[in-house]
Amino acid sequence: MEKVAVVATLMAMVVCGSLMETAIAAVYTVGDSSGWTTIGNVDYKQWAAIKTFKVGDTIVFTYNKQFHNVMQVKHADYRSCNASTPIATHSTGNDSIVIKTYGHHFYMCAVPGHCQAGQKVDINVERDSSTMAPSSSISNPPTSSFLPSPSSAPTSSTLSKPNSVGKATSSTISHITVALAIAMFVGIM
């Protein structure tokens, strides 16, 4: 019975650790208070350069959907402002995109002339070397099935804060509480 308690406790710790990682993910509003626009000469390259993006973070594009959109594109299309073969297209005016993989993620506005005017951004997500052993490599980035649903997405007041940190949802806190209760219950047996 002692082995079962140890295994249950370790499993609970793993679940809690992954939930906590999700709960502390950052939310970035692209362009900060200016948003996604061609007005005001926003330097999206400079904006992204001073951020540290991680897997699990959310980037939010806020814009007037009558005049702009967001397309995720390949590097070559990003460089040439070619919108003919997008990876993904967003057009709600308030698009939240959860970063799920390491590497560069290229976005642009496909309205003619906007990308050429600088309305494009390269979100570079570097591997966190502090969580990897020196000789290990990760073929798949960490993922979690406990990401907040769109109905529990951050509010507009949270999203308007540059580099704001998302808070744990009540659902995430409930999962942590249940996992700890199970671990303690199994540990008692």
C-alpha positions, 0 to 999 in steps of 0.5 A, a space after each residue: 500500500 505504501 508504493 501506491 501512496 508514493 505513486 499517487 503522490 508523485 502523479 499528483 505532483 506532476 499534474 499540479 506542476 503542469 497546471 501551475 505552468 499553465 496558470 502562470 503563462 503570460 498574455 501579450 497584447 501585440 503592439 501593447 496599447 496601440 494594438 495591431 495597426 498601421 497607425 502610429 508607426 508601431 515597430 512590431 520588430 522592436 516590440 517582440 524583441 523586448 519580450 520573452 515568449 514561452 510555450 503556453 503564453 497567449 498573444 492577442 491581436 486587437 484591431 478594427 476587423 473592418 480594416 485589418 486581419 491576422 495571418 500566420 505565414 511561413 518565413 519566406 511569405 513573412 519576408 516577402 509579405 505574401 498572403 497567398 498561402 497562410 497557415 492560419 487566418 484570424 479576423 475577429 478583431 480580438 484574436 487570442 492565440 496560444 503559443 504551442 510550439 518552440 521556434 518562430 511564429 510569423 504573423 502579418 496583416 494581409 490587407 494590401 500594403 499593410 505588411 509592407 508598411 510594417 504590420 507584421 511580427 515575428 514571435 520567437 519562442 526559445 527553448 527554456 534551457 533551464 528545464 532540459 538536461 544538457 544532453 537531452 532534446 525535446 521533440 515535442 513541446 510540453 502541452 496541457 489539456 487544462 488550458 483555459 477555454 475561450 469562455 474563461 479567456 482573460 478580460 479586455 482589462 487584463 489584455 490591455 496591460 502590456 506583458 500582463 500575467 494570466 491568472 489561474 482560472 477557478 477551474 485550474 484551481 479546482 483541478 489542483 485542489 482535487 489532485 492534492 486531496 486525492 494525493 492526501 487521501 491515498 497517502 492516508 490509506 
